[in-house]
Amino acid sequence: MDAPRLLACLADEYGLFRAAASAAPDAAPVPSCPGWTAADLVAHITEVYLHKAETMLRGEWPTPWPPDLSGEEPFAVLDRAYAELMAEFAARAPDDHALTWYEPDQSVGFWIRRMAQETVIHRVDAELAAGLPVTPAADDLALDGVDEGLKVMLAHEFAHYPESFAEALRPDLKGAIAVVGGERAWLVRATPTEITVADETADRAVEQARTVVSGAPDELLRWVWGRGGEVSVTGDPEQVTYLRRLLSLATQ
């Protein structure tokens, strides 16, 4: 996805997030984030937006962090945080340098993508907390979120922090897993020393895989990020459970 489309999705998803969060009582539990309330969710998104805006503005990680926001009304500071984030994006080109935690991409575009995906997932959380129907994400945004979840969150995190996955590793489960959404597909191979994720056509991915997980884009997004999602499985269900466990460690 290009940056203008991601920014448009971010704006849409922020509107949905704010509406859902406003409809949920502060103390309402967030079913998809055990231990969190709707108020915690609003505070989290607020701090995330402010942190990324400050990081781009300063060119370094802001410290000390987080700031004391207790004197501001939660939704007022949420709106302020979103406005500051969008102002920083507007002041820069997507390929301008920006400090990120993802070494392969040190650009403003990384944060545009990350904030769009952060917002759509927590918008789902807010709708669940409010007891509202979950709004399907746009297909392109959903598939981009699957791509980010598999490559940036899972494969990259495993490569840099393998110890975080040690207790979950299953060297007995061999063979590739195809993750398929429409015409887009990814081939995931997990070993005790490496996780690789390769783009494939749907047909080629299925041909090479021992197990296939498939679904509509929005359902697949929610499955990858641990927000439910109805997917179809062919092959070894244990492999699917294993991949979901690895993803849960990468995206928690």
N, C-alpha and C positions, 0 to 999 in steps of 0.2 A: 504494500500500500504506500502511496506517496504521502508526503507531509500534509498537503492541503486536505486530503480526504481524512486523514487521521485527526486533524484538528477539528474538522466538521463533526466527526464521530464523537470526539471528546466533548464538544459543546452539547451535542444531543444527549450524550450519556450523563453529563453533569446535570442537565435539566431533569432527567428522569431520576437520578440519584437524589437530588434535592427534594423533589416532590415526594418520593417514597420515604425518605428520612423524616420529612416534615409530618407525614401521616402516621409514623410509628411513635408510640409513647417512648420517652427517654429510657425507661427501664425495660422496654421490650427486649427479650432475648433475641440474638441473631442465630438462628438454627445452624447456619453454615459456618459460624465462627464460635465454637463453644466457649462460654465464659464471657463473651462480649454482649453488651447491650447496644441499642440503637444510638445512645449518646456516645458510647465508645467508638462506634463506627464513624460518626460525624467528626469526632476529635481526631481519629486516625487520618481520615482523608484531608482534613484541615492541615495537620502537621506535615503530611506527605507533600501537598501542594506548596506549602511555605518553604519546606526544605529544598525542593527542587528549584524554586524561584531564587532562593538565597544562594544556592550552589552556583547557578548560572551567573547571578549578579556579581558574586565575589570571585568566582573562578577557583574556589576551594570549598572543602566541606565546612559548613557553618559550625562554629563551636563557641560557647557552650550550646547544647541543644537538648531538649526542645525549649522554646521560649515559654514564658509564663503568660498564658492566654486567659487566665481565670477571671480577669476583669471585663472580658468581652462576651456579649451574647453569642452563643454557639453558632447560630446560623449567620449572624452578621460577620463573624470572623471567618466562617467557611466561605462566604461570598467574597470577602476581602482576599482570602488565600487564592481562590480561583482567579480573581481579577489580576492579582500579582503574577501568577503563573502565566496567564495568557499574555500579559504585557511583556514578560521576558521572552516568550516565544515570538511575539510580534516584532521585537527589537532585533531579532537574529535570523539568519538564514539556517535552514535545517542542516546544512553541511558545515556550519561554523563549529569550532571546537567547543566542547563542554566536558567537564570532568564527570565521568560516570564510573560505576563499579564494574562495568563490563569492558574488559581490556580491548576486545576487537573493535569496539565502536565508541569513540570518544567524541560524540557529536550531539548537537542540539536535537537532531532527528531521533536519536536514541530515546531521549526524554519525552519527546512528543509521542512516540509509540508507547513507551512505558506508561505514561500518564493516561493515555486512551485506554490501554488494557487494564490498568489499575482501576479506572473508573467504571468500566463495564462490569467487572467482576464484583466490585463493592456495590454497584447499583443492584445487581442480583441479590446481594446480601440484604440491602435495605428493603427491597420489595418483599423478601421472605420475612424479615422482621416485622414489616407492616401488615403482613397477611394479604398482600396483593398478588394478583397473577404476575408471573415473571414475564417481562417483555422480551421477546426474542431479539437477540442482537442481529444487526445487519450481517449478511453472509460474509462479506469481505472482511469485516472487523472480526467476526468469530473465527474465521480460518486463520487470520493473522495472529489471533490470540493462541490458537492451537500451535502454530509455528513457534511463537515465542516461548510457550510453555515447554515444548519439547526440546528446542535447541538452546535457548538462552538460560532457562531455568533448570532444566534437567541435565542436559549434556554438559553445559558449561560448569554448573555447580558441582557435578560429579567429578569433573576433571580437576577442579581446584580444591574441593573439600570432600575427598572420598571417605574420610573418616565419619562424616555425617550419615553415610549410607551403609556403613559396615554391618550393622545388625540386621539389615533388611536383605542383604545380598543372597541370591539363590543361584549358585553356580550349576545346580542340577537342571535348571530350566534353560534349555538351549534353543536356538533358532530365532529368526527375526519375527517381529510383530509389525504388521501393517496397520497404520492408523489412517482411515480413509474418510474424507468428507467431500462428497460430490466428485468432481474430477481431480481434486487435489489429494495427495497422499504422501505419507512419510513412512520410511522403513526404519524401525528402531531395533538396534542390536545392543543387548546389555550383557557384559561379561563382568567378572569380578574386578577387572582393571580398567574398563573403558565402556562408555555408553556413546554410541554413534547414532546420529539421526540424518538420514539422507532423503532428499526430495525425490519422488518418483511419480510416474503416472499411476492412476489407480490400478490399471491392469497389471503393470509390471510389479507393483508393490504386492498385490495379491498373489501373483505367481511365485514370488520369492519368499513369502511369509509362511511360517508355521501356524500363526494365529492372526486373525483379522478383527480389528475393532472399527466399526463404521457407524455413521450417524449423520443426521442433518447438521449443518455447521453450528448452529446455536447449541444443540444438544451435545455435540462433540466438545465445544468450548467448555461447557459447564462440567462435562466429565473430566476433562484434562485438569481443570482447576478445582476439582472437588466440590462442585456445587450441584450434585445430582447429574442430570442429563441421561436421557434414554439412548443407549447405544446397542447395536447388534454385535454379537460375538460369534465367530466361527473358529473352530480349532480348539486350543487348550485353554479352558477358563482360568486355570491356575496361572498361566502366563499373563492374562489380563489383570488378575488380582495383583500379581507381582508388579506390573508396570504402574498400576494405580498407586501401590504402596510407595514406589520410588518417586512418583510425581508428588505424592503427599508430602514427602520429606523435602522435595525441591521447592514447593510452592507454599509451604506453611508460613 
